[in-house]
Structures are given as C-alpha cells and as structure tokens.
Amino acid sequence: MALLRPETGSPCTTRPGRHLPPGATLDARGVNFSLLARQAVVVEMRLYASATSEEPFQVVRLDPDGHRTFAFWHVFVEGLGTGVFYTWRVAGPGQSLDSAPELLDPWARAVSDERWDRRAALAGRTRGNSLRAIVAALRADFGLSSAPPPLQPAREPVQLAFAW
C-alpha cells in the first residue's frame, strides 16, 4: 500500500509490521505501529501532518489477515519519522468505522491536544477533534544524567527452586 509523505508528496510503503512492542516504535527504516484491540473486527490508522491538520494526509486500513497477531493490530510505515500525528479508529462486531470515534493510542509517548474539543467528543463528534498521538523517538536516558543503566543479562543463572 502506498502512502504520501505530507512534506514531499512522495510515496511511502506499508507492510504488516510487528505486534510488539505496542505503540509507535521508530527505527532507521520507518515506524511500526501496534494497538491492542481484542474485540476489533476493523481497524484504521489516521496519519496527520501537523497538530492542526483538519484532515489526515493518509488513512491506513488494516487487513485482519495480514495486520493482526493475537489481539494486536499492527502496521509498519516505511520512511516515516518523528513528528507525525496519528489516531486510531476501531470497530467491533456489528459496528462500522463510519460511526467510530478517533482514539488516542494508549501507548503514545507524546500527545497533542491542539485540536481537542471536549464538548464535541462528549457529543460523539471526534473526527478531527480528538487528542492525537505523536511519533516520538524514545531516548534511553530521557536527558537525565542520573538515569539507570540499561538492563544487562544476568551473569549468574537465576535459581528457580529453593531447598527449605
């Protein structure tokens, strides 16, 4: 499936991606998106160029045969980087995406409330008025000098049984 990058109009491609980790995970080739939606039968991701964009620059509809592993829906968007805004729409059995609200990714590392309209959301009008997740790079130290070191493999095997 080809996407258009908002800044250049050149196409990006998508592939099924990985189900873990959940949320948006950036790597050198693009972004993997994954959402846990156990009861979903239809899922789409809406990509926005900016916090104030009224319409998504692309809507990616996920195919359950290729984009679902267990209860996770996932897609990898090649060439996408940080700063892209996104929401999800999910429909369960007997529901339609036409009436599904735009949802915030519960694993989002950054969130924009630029177009958030609480009154509209309470009335069920979330299209274009929802909180939006932002693709952000995860820094291991979060800019703090006192951050704990990354996890290291155990040097000694862990004893799983004890003699009392």
mmCIF file of the C-alpha atoms, coordinates in Angstrom:
data_MODEL
# 
_entry.id   MODEL 
# 
loop_
_atom_site.group_PDB 
_atom_site.id 
_atom_site.type_symbol 
_atom_site.label_atom_id 
_atom_site.label_alt_id 
_atom_site.label_comp_id 
_atom_site.label_asym_id 
_atom_site.label_entity_id 
_atom_site.label_seq_id 
_atom_site.pdbx_PDB_ins_code 
_atom_site.Cartn_x 
_atom_site.Cartn_y 
_atom_site.Cartn_z 
_atom_site.occupancy 
_atom_site.B_iso_or_equiv 
_atom_site.pdbx_formal_charge 
_atom_site.auth_seq_id 
_atom_site.auth_comp_id 
_atom_site.auth_asym_id 
_atom_site.auth_atom_id 
_atom_site.pdbx_PDB_model_num 
ATOM 1   C CA . MET A 1 1   ? 0.000   0.000   0.000  1.00 0.00 ? 1   MET A CA 1 
ATOM 2   C CA . ALA A 1 2   ? 1.494   3.397   -0.939 1.00 0.00 ? 2   ALA A CA 1 
ATOM 3   C CA . LEU A 1 3   ? 1.236   6.443   1.276  1.00 0.00 ? 3   LEU A CA 1 
ATOM 4   C CA . LEU A 1 4   ? 2.128   10.029  0.516  1.00 0.00 ? 4   LEU A CA 1 
ATOM 5   C CA . ARG A 1 5   ? 4.529   11.785  2.830  1.00 0.00 ? 5   ARG A CA 1 
ATOM 6   C CA . PRO A 1 6   ? 2.996   15.100  3.836  1.00 0.00 ? 6   PRO A CA 1 
ATOM 7   C CA . GLU A 1 7   ? 6.189   17.112  3.334  1.00 0.00 ? 7   GLU A CA 1 
ATOM 8   C CA . THR A 1 8   ? 7.172   15.835  -0.117 1.00 0.00 ? 8   THR A CA 1 
ATOM 9   C CA . GLY A 1 9   ? 4.193   14.045  -1.622 1.00 0.00 ? 9   GLY A CA 1 
ATOM 10  C CA . SER A 1 10  ? 6.459   11.094  -2.401 1.00 0.00 ? 10  SER A CA 1 
ATOM 11  C CA . PRO A 1 11  ? 5.095   7.631   -1.689 1.00 0.00 ? 11  PRO A CA 1 
ATOM 12  C CA . CYS A 1 12  ? 5.810   5.551   1.400  1.00 0.00 ? 12  CYS A CA 1 
ATOM 13  C CA . THR A 1 13  ? 5.044   1.873   1.566  1.00 0.00 ? 13  THR A CA 1 
ATOM 14  C CA . THR A 1 14  ? 3.478   -0.155  4.347  1.00 0.00 ? 14  THR A CA 1 
ATOM 15  C CA . ARG A 1 15  ? 3.831   -3.745  5.388  1.00 0.00 ? 15  ARG A CA 1 
ATOM 16  C CA . PRO A 1 16  ? 2.270   -5.770  8.204  1.00 0.00 ? 16  PRO A CA 1 
ATOM 17  C CA . GLY A 1 17  ? 4.881   -4.882  10.830 1.00 0.00 ? 17  GLY A CA 1 
ATOM 18  C CA . ARG A 1 18  ? 5.213   -6.453  14.286 1.00 0.00 ? 18  ARG A CA 1 
ATOM 19  C CA . HIS A 1 19  ? 2.720   -6.793  17.102 1.00 0.00 ? 19  HIS A CA 1 
ATOM 20  C CA . LEU A 1 20  ? 5.224   -5.952  19.855 1.00 0.00 ? 20  LEU A CA 1 
ATOM 21  C CA . PRO A 1 21  ? 6.025   -3.524  21.308 1.00 0.00 ? 21  PRO A CA 1 
ATOM 22  C CA . PRO A 1 22  ? 2.671   -1.705  21.364 1.00 0.00 ? 22  PRO A CA 1 
ATOM 23  C CA . GLY A 1 23  ? 2.514   1.959   20.370 1.00 0.00 ? 23  GLY A CA 1 
ATOM 24  C CA . ALA A 1 24  ? 4.678   3.687   17.762 1.00 0.00 ? 24  ALA A CA 1 
ATOM 25  C CA . THR A 1 25  ? 8.243   2.402   17.560 1.00 0.00 ? 25  THR A CA 1 
ATOM 26  C CA . LEU A 1 26  ? 10.698  4.332   15.419 1.00 0.00 ? 26  LEU A CA 1 
ATOM 27  C CA . ASP A 1 27  ? 13.687  2.720   13.734 1.00 0.00 ? 27  ASP A CA 1 
ATOM 28  C CA . ALA A 1 28  ? 16.033  3.676   10.912 1.00 0.00 ? 28  ALA A CA 1 
ATOM 29  C CA . ARG A 1 29  ? 13.588  2.431   8.229  1.00 0.00 ? 29  ARG A CA 1 
ATOM 30  C CA . GLY A 1 30  ? 10.309  3.902   9.491  1.00 0.00 ? 30  GLY A CA 1 
ATOM 31  C CA . VAL A 1 31  ? 7.707   3.439   12.219 1.00 0.00 ? 31  VAL A CA 1 
ATOM 32  C CA . ASN A 1 32  ? 5.992   0.309   13.494 1.00 0.00 ? 32  ASN A CA 1 
ATOM 33  C CA . PHE A 1 33  ? 2.517   0.944   14.925 1.00 0.00 ? 33  PHE A CA 1 
ATOM 34  C CA . SER A 1 34  ? 0.758   -1.603  17.134 1.00 0.00 ? 34  SER A CA 1 
ATOM 35  C CA . LEU A 1 35  ? -2.528  -1.418  19.011 1.00 0.00 ? 35  LEU A CA 1 
ATOM 36  C CA . LEU A 1 36  ? -4.199  -3.923  21.325 1.00 0.00 ? 36  LEU A CA 1 
ATOM 37  C CA . ALA A 1 37  ? -7.860  -4.194  20.295 1.00 0.00 ? 37  ALA A CA 1 
ATOM 38  C CA . ARG A 1 38  ? -9.182  -7.575  21.351 1.00 0.00 ? 38  ARG A CA 1 
ATOM 39  C CA . GLN A 1 39  ? -12.776 -7.209  20.109 1.00 0.00 ? 39  GLN A CA 1 
ATOM 40  C CA . ALA A 1 40  ? -11.975 -5.263  16.920 1.00 0.00 ? 40  ALA A CA 1 
ATOM 41  C CA . VAL A 1 41  ? -13.024 -6.538  13.525 1.00 0.00 ? 41  VAL A CA 1 
ATOM 42  C CA . VAL A 1 42  ? -11.994 -3.401  11.590 1.00 0.00 ? 42  VAL A CA 1 
ATOM 43  C CA . VAL A 1 43  ? -9.136  -1.002  12.415 1.00 0.00 ? 43  VAL A CA 1 
ATOM 44  C CA . GLU A 1 44  ? -7.730  2.040   10.667 1.00 0.00 ? 44  GLU A CA 1 
ATOM 45  C CA . MET A 1 45  ? -4.931  4.432   11.495 1.00 0.00 ? 45  MET A CA 1 
ATOM 46  C CA . ARG A 1 46  ? -5.193  8.095   10.528 1.00 0.00 ? 46  ARG A CA 1 
ATOM 47  C CA . LEU A 1 47  ? -1.936  9.987   9.876  1.00 0.00 ? 47  LEU A CA 1 
ATOM 48  C CA . TYR A 1 48  ? -1.802  13.778  10.227 1.00 0.00 ? 48  TYR A CA 1 
ATOM 49  C CA . ALA A 1 49  ? 0.951   16.116  9.031  1.00 0.00 ? 49  ALA A CA 1 
ATOM 50  C CA . SER A 1 50  ? 0.576   18.538  11.935 1.00 0.00 ? 50  SER A CA 1 
ATOM 51  C CA . ALA A 1 51  ? -1.246  19.141  15.195 1.00 0.00 ? 51  ALA A CA 1 
ATOM 52  C CA . THR A 1 52  ? -3.666  21.497  13.448 1.00 0.00 ? 52  THR A CA 1 
ATOM 53  C CA . SER A 1 53  ? -4.393  19.458  10.292 1.00 0.00 ? 53  SER A CA 1 
ATOM 54  C CA . GLU A 1 54  ? -8.128  19.171  9.760  1.00 0.00 ? 54  GLU A CA 1 
ATOM 55  C CA . GLU A 1 55  ? -7.887  16.053  7.616  1.00 0.00 ? 55  GLU A CA 1 
ATOM 56  C CA . PRO A 1 56  ? -5.421  13.157  7.686  1.00 0.00 ? 56  PRO A CA 1 
ATOM 57  C CA . PHE A 1 57  ? -2.905  13.057  4.857  1.00 0.00 ? 57  PHE A CA 1 
ATOM 58  C CA . GLN A 1 58  ? -3.464  9.308   4.749  1.00 0.00 ? 58  GLN A CA 1 
ATOM 59  C CA . VAL A 1 59  ? -5.806  6.711   6.198  1.00 0.00 ? 59  VAL A CA 1 
ATOM 60  C CA . VAL A 1 60  ? -4.372  3.205   6.558  1.00 0.00 ? 60  VAL A CA 1 
ATOM 61  C CA . ARG A 1 61  ? -6.991  0.475   6.806  1.00 0.00 ? 61  ARG A CA 1 
ATOM 62  C CA . LEU A 1 62  ? -5.571  -2.676  8.375  1.00 0.00 ? 62  LEU A CA 1 
ATOM 63  C CA . ASP A 1 63  ? -6.407  -6.086  6.965  1.00 0.00 ? 63  ASP A CA 1 
ATOM 64  C CA . PRO A 1 64  ? -7.095  -8.641  9.731  1.00 0.00 ? 64  PRO A CA 1 
ATOM 65  C CA . ASP A 1 65  ? -5.381  -11.400 7.737  1.00 0.00 ? 65  ASP A CA 1 
ATOM 66  C CA . GLY A 1 66  ? -2.058  -9.577  7.482  1.00 0.00 ? 66  GLY A CA 1 
ATOM 67  C CA . HIS A 1 67  ? -2.120  -6.907  10.182 1.00 0.00 ? 67  HIS A CA 1 
ATOM 68  C CA . ARG A 1 68  ? -3.397  -8.832  13.186 1.00 0.00 ? 68  ARG A CA 1 
ATOM 69  C CA . THR A 1 69  ? -1.472  -11.076 15.576 1.00 0.00 ? 69  THR A CA 1 
ATOM 70  C CA . PHE A 1 70  ? -3.496  -12.389 18.506 1.00 0.00 ? 70  PHE A CA 1 
ATOM 71  C CA . ALA A 1 71  ? -5.356  -9.267  19.712 1.00 0.00 ? 71  ALA A CA 1 
ATOM 72  C CA . PHE A 1 72  ? -2.785  -6.797  18.313 1.00 0.00 ? 72  PHE A CA 1 
ATOM 73  C CA . TRP A 1 73  ? -3.301  -4.839  15.100 1.00 0.00 ? 73  TRP A CA 1 
ATOM 74  C CA . HIS A 1 74  ? -0.062  -3.607  13.538 1.00 0.00 ? 74  HIS A CA 1 
ATOM 75  C CA . VAL A 1 75  ? 1.445   -1.893  10.508 1.00 0.00 ? 75  VAL A CA 1 
ATOM 76  C CA . PHE A 1 76  ? 4.924   -0.670  9.572  1.00 0.00 ? 76  PHE A CA 1 
ATOM 77  C CA . VAL A 1 77  ? 5.145   2.572   7.576  1.00 0.00 ? 77  VAL A CA 1 
ATOM 78  C CA . GLU A 1 78  ? 8.454   2.846   5.738  1.00 0.00 ? 78  GLU A CA 1 
ATOM 79  C CA . GLY A 1 79  ? 10.183  6.211   5.566  1.00 0.00 ? 79  GLY A CA 1 
ATOM 80  C CA . LEU A 1 80  ? 8.007   7.804   8.248  1.00 0.00 ? 80  LEU A CA 1 
ATOM 81  C CA . GLY A 1 81  ? 9.801   9.660   11.021 1.00 0.00 ? 81  GLY A CA 1 
ATOM 82  C CA . THR A 1 82  ? 9.207   11.646  14.172 1.00 0.00 ? 82  THR A CA 1 
ATOM 83  C CA . GLY A 1 83  ? 6.673   14.432  14.336 1.00 0.00 ? 83  GLY A CA 1 
ATOM 84  C CA . VAL A 1 84  ? 3.839   12.647  12.539 1.00 0.00 ? 84  VAL A CA 1 
ATOM 85  C CA . PHE A 1 85  ? 0.499   12.794  14.377 1.00 0.00 ? 85  PHE A CA 1 
ATOM 86  C CA . TYR A 1 86  ? -1.886  9.843   14.394 1.00 0.00 ? 86  TYR A CA 1 
ATOM 87  C CA . THR A 1 87  ? -5.139  8.460   15.781 1.00 0.00 ? 87  THR A CA 1 
ATOM 88  C CA . TRP A 1 88  ? -6.871  5.089   15.576 1.00 0.00 ? 88  TRP A CA 1 
ATOM 89  C CA . ARG A 1 89  ? -10.433 4.145   14.690 1.00 0.00 ? 89  ARG A CA 1 
ATOM 90  C CA . VAL A 1 90  ? -11.701 0.752   15.793 1.00 0.00 ? 90  VAL A CA 1 
ATOM 91  C CA . ALA A 1 91  ? -14.993 -1.044  15.159 1.00 0.00 ? 91  ALA A CA 1 
ATOM 92  C CA . GLY A 1 92  ? -16.193 -4.164  16.913 1.00 0.00 ? 92  GLY A CA 1 
ATOM 93  C CA . PRO A 1 93  ? -18.691 -6.799  15.779 1.00 0.00 ? 93  PRO A CA 1 
ATOM 94  C CA . GLY A 1 94  ? -21.808 -5.187  14.283 1.00 0.00 ? 94  GLY A CA 1 
ATOM 95  C CA . GLN A 1 95  ? -20.187 -1.711  14.247 1.00 0.00 ? 95  GLN A CA 1 
ATOM 96  C CA . SER A 1 96  ? -18.972 0.447   11.397 1.00 0.00 ? 96  SER A CA 1 
ATOM 97  C CA . LEU A 1 97  ? -15.906 2.677   11.142 1.00 0.00 ? 97  LEU A CA 1 
ATOM 98  C CA . ASP A 1 98  ? -18.238 5.428   9.890  1.00 0.00 ? 98  ASP A CA 1 
ATOM 99  C CA . SER A 1 99  ? -19.522 5.907   13.424 1.00 0.00 ? 99  SER A CA 1 
ATOM 100 C CA . ALA A 1 100 ? -16.293 5.002   15.253 1.00 0.00 ? 100 ALA A CA 1 
ATOM 101 C CA . PRO A 1 101 ? -14.575 7.817   17.162 1.00 0.00 ? 101 PRO A CA 1 
ATOM 102 C CA . GLU A 1 102 ? -10.938 8.738   16.675 1.00 0.00 ? 102 GLU A CA 1 
ATOM 103 C CA . LEU A 1 103 ? -8.959  7.282   19.557 1.00 0.00 ? 103 LEU A CA 1 
ATOM 104 C CA . LEU A 1 104 ? -5.675  8.170   21.201 1.00 0.00 ? 104 LEU A CA 1 
ATOM 105 C CA . ASP A 1 105 ? -3.013  5.473   21.242 1.00 0.00 ? 105 ASP A CA 1 
ATOM 106 C CA . PRO A 1 106 ? -2.803  4.386   24.904 1.00 0.00 ? 106 PRO A CA 1 
ATOM 107 C CA . TRP A 1 107 ? 0.942   3.763   24.444 1.00 0.00 ? 107 TRP A CA 1 
ATOM 108 C CA . ALA A 1 108 ? 1.669   7.177   22.918 1.00 0.00 ? 108 ALA A CA 1 
ATOM 109 C CA . ARG A 1 109 ? 4.959   8.703   24.054 1.00 0.00 ? 109 ARG A CA 1 
ATOM 110 C CA . ALA A 1 110 ? 3.794   12.213  23.153 1.00 0.00 ? 110 ALA A CA 1 
ATOM 111 C CA . VAL A 1 111 ? 0.299   13.694  22.810 1.00 0.00 ? 111 VAL A CA 1 
ATOM 112 C CA . SER A 1 112 ? -1.133  16.848  21.249 1.00 0.00 ? 112 SER A CA 1 
ATOM 113 C CA . ASP A 1 113 ? -4.322  18.496  22.482 1.00 0.00 ? 113 ASP A CA 1 
ATOM 114 C CA . GLU A 1 114 ? -4.183  21.232  19.824 1.00 0.00 ? 114 GLU A CA 1 
ATOM 115 C CA . ARG A 1 115 ? -7.491  20.171  18.196 1.00 0.00 ? 115 ARG A CA 1 
ATOM 116 C CA . TRP A 1 116 ? -9.033  18.550  21.303 1.00 0.00 ? 116 TRP A CA 1 
ATOM 117 C CA . ASP A 1 117 ? -12.637 19.615  21.786 1.00 0.00 ? 117 ASP A CA 1 
ATOM 118 C CA . ARG A 1 118 ? -14.098 18.023  24.908 1.00 0.00 ? 118 ARG A CA 1 
ATOM 119 C CA . ARG A 1 119 ? -17.670 19.112  24.182 1.00 0.00 ? 119 ARG A CA 1 
ATOM 120 C CA . ALA A 1 120 ? -17.534 17.665  20.671 1.00 0.00 ? 120 ALA A CA 1 
ATOM 121 C CA . ALA A 1 121 ? -16.004 14.430  21.984 1.00 0.00 ? 121 ALA A CA 1 
ATOM 122 C CA . LEU A 1 122 ? -18.746 14.042  24.598 1.00 0.00 ? 122 LEU A CA 1 
ATOM 123 C CA . ALA A 1 123 ? -21.304 14.531  21.836 1.00 0.00 ? 123 ALA A CA 1 
ATOM 124 C CA . GLY A 1 124 ? -19.576 11.819  19.767 1.00 0.00 ? 124 GLY A CA 1 
ATOM 125 C CA . ARG A 1 125 ? -18.030 14.192  17.201 1.00 0.00 ? 125 ARG A CA 1 
ATOM 126 C CA . THR A 1 126 ? -14.361 13.253  17.401 1.00 0.00 ? 126 THR A CA 1 
ATOM 127 C CA . ARG A 1 127 ? -13.458 13.321  13.742 1.00 0.00 ? 127 ARG A CA 1 
ATOM 128 C CA . GLY A 1 128 ? -10.709 15.936  13.619 1.00 0.00 ? 128 GLY A CA 1 
ATOM 129 C CA . ASN A 1 129 ? -11.345 16.979  17.250 1.00 0.00 ? 129 ASN A CA 1 
ATOM 130 C CA . SER A 1 130 ? -9.564  14.249  19.193 1.00 0.00 ? 130 SER A CA 1 
ATOM 131 C CA . LEU A 1 131 ? -6.334  14.039  21.108 1.00 0.00 ? 131 LEU A CA 1 
ATOM 132 C CA . ARG A 1 132 ? -3.556  12.943  18.765 1.00 0.00 ? 132 ARG A CA 1 
ATOM 133 C CA . ALA A 1 133 ? -0.536  10.785  19.426 1.00 0.00 ? 133 ALA A CA 1 
ATOM 134 C CA . ILE A 1 134 ? 2.802   11.973  18.073 1.00 0.00 ? 134 ILE A CA 1 
ATOM 135 C CA . VAL A 1 135 ? 5.535   9.702   16.765 1.00 0.00 ? 135 VAL A CA 1 
ATOM 136 C CA . ALA A 1 136 ? 8.474   10.442  19.064 1.00 0.00 ? 136 ALA A CA 1 
ATOM 137 C CA . ALA A 1 137 ? 11.913  8.926   19.459 1.00 0.00 ? 137 ALA A CA 1 
ATOM 138 C CA . LEU A 1 138 ? 12.474  7.174   22.748 1.00 0.00 ? 138 LEU A CA 1 
ATOM 139 C CA . ARG A 1 139 ? 15.675  8.329   24.386 1.00 0.00 ? 139 ARG A CA 1 
ATOM 140 C CA . ALA A 1 140 ? 17.104  5.818   26.811 1.00 0.00 ? 140 ALA A CA 1 
ATOM 141 C CA . ASP A 1 141 ? 18.303  8.470   29.251 1.00 0.00 ? 141 ASP A CA 1 
ATOM 142 C CA . PHE A 1 142 ? 15.400  10.924  28.795 1.00 0.00 ? 142 PHE A CA 1 
ATOM 143 C CA . GLY A 1 143 ? 18.029  13.676  29.031 1.00 0.00 ? 143 GLY A CA 1 
ATOM 144 C CA . LEU A 1 144 ? 18.759  12.878  32.669 1.00 0.00 ? 144 LEU A CA 1 
ATOM 145 C CA . SER A 1 145 ? 22.300  12.226  33.816 1.00 0.00 ? 145 SER A CA 1 
ATOM 146 C CA . SER A 1 146 ? 21.087  10.072  36.703 1.00 0.00 ? 146 SER A CA 1 
ATOM 147 C CA . ALA A 1 147 ? 19.078  7.662   34.543 1.00 0.00 ? 147 ALA A CA 1 
ATOM 148 C CA . PRO A 1 148 ? 19.541  3.996   35.478 1.00 0.00 ? 148 PRO A CA 1 
ATOM 149 C CA . PRO A 1 149 ? 21.761  1.952   33.160 1.00 0.00 ? 149 PRO A CA 1 
ATOM 150 C CA . PRO A 1 150 ? 20.080  -0.271  30.574 1.00 0.00 ? 150 PRO A CA 1 
ATOM 151 C CA . LEU A 1 151 ? 19.205  -3.790  31.679 1.00 0.00 ? 151 LEU A CA 1 
ATOM 152 C CA . GLN A 1 152 ? 22.058  -6.247  31.347 1.00 0.00 ? 152 GLN A CA 1 
ATOM 153 C CA . PRO A 1 153 ? 21.836  -10.028 31.070 1.00 0.00 ? 153 PRO A CA 1 
ATOM 154 C CA . ALA A 1 154 ? 22.409  -11.868 34.337 1.00 0.00 ? 154 ALA A CA 1 
ATOM 155 C CA . ARG A 1 155 ? 25.972  -13.068 34.822 1.00 0.00 ? 155 ARG A CA 1 
ATOM 156 C CA . GLU A 1 156 ? 24.831  -15.917 37.077 1.00 0.00 ? 156 GLU A CA 1 
ATOM 157 C CA . PRO A 1 157 ? 21.873  -18.189 36.401 1.00 0.00 ? 157 PRO A CA 1 
ATOM 158 C CA . VAL A 1 158 ? 18.789  -17.407 38.444 1.00 0.00 ? 158 VAL A CA 1 
ATOM 159 C CA . GLN A 1 159 ? 17.862  -20.094 40.981 1.00 0.00 ? 159 GLN A CA 1 
ATOM 160 C CA . LEU A 1 160 ? 14.212  -21.001 40.440 1.00 0.00 ? 160 LEU A CA 1 
ATOM 161 C CA . ALA A 1 161 ? 13.870  -23.663 43.138 1.00 0.00 ? 161 ALA A CA 1 
ATOM 162 C CA . PHE A 1 162 ? 14.815  -23.433 46.799 1.00 0.00 ? 162 PHE A CA 1 
ATOM 163 C CA . ALA A 1 163 ? 15.520  -26.181 49.352 1.00 0.00 ? 163 ALA A CA 1 
ATOM 164 C CA . TRP A 1 164 ? 13.821  -25.141 52.601 1.00 0.00 ? 164 TRP A CA 1 
# 
